[in-house]
Amino acid sequence: MELRRLRVLCLHGHGDNSRQLQAQLSAVKWDDSVLNLLDLSFLDAPFPVIDGEKRNFAPPYLEWFRGNKEMTIVDYKSFEQGISCISRYMKKCGPFDGLLGMSLGGIVAGALAGMQQTKKSILPTELKFVIIISGGIIRCQPLCKVYDHPIHCPSFHLIGELDTIFKSSGEDLAKKFVKPVIIVHPYGHCLPPLDNASTVSLVEFLQDIIKENVMIEIKEHSKSSLLIVATAFCILVFLYFIFVWNF
């Protein structure tokens, strides 16, 4: 059976866009041992930012929902609209295996994994894993309820030792997952390059997901094969009794 690369939807950070996240990922040059396991897609968030900050890359400057930097205030309606945007894209262009989220995109990815745990997810397919880079936790009601139950979705967290924005929040988010893989890198709030040890950890994490996919596909294939055999047997029995009845 040919191993399929994991399909991953990438969610950019506050004030960024899909092209910028793609450029960031290209710039840090993650090893091919990681990238060869992934089939990456990049999506633009639905809302233009209104912070007025100057940025050194081309627009659009977008965000997934409205809220303050500390995530203690979030506009619930815009959050629902942001999630709906992701869900529509996943339904149209999927299926996807997991999410990669940077900063605000990481917050969204973590929240979606939590919503899945509470069976309130609106995504078209179940998330098999999330990769959260410089992400954090939502602290306002009612959205913080998505973390009420331990999150069983496999998760890989990249947290910057010098991240002055979401380091503590990212650590709090990782604790919401049952078995998080946590890498603390020596950089700030960014998409970091991966050293050898971090690369090995991410490859092992992704290979575990791929192995699980293979096992699921084998089970589904076995069920289909058994159904075909059972159907054929029933047809043969039926034909046998027809033959006996006629003679």
PyMOL commands that set and color helices and strands:
alter all, ss='L'
color gray80, all
select helices_A, chain A and resi 18-28+32-35+76-93+104-117+143-147+167-175+196-246
alter helices_A, ss='H'
color red, helices_A
select strands_A, chain A and resi 6-11+38-43+47-48+62-63+98-102+129-133+155-160+180-185
alter strands_A, ss='S'
color yellow, strands_A
deselect
rebuild
show_as cartoon
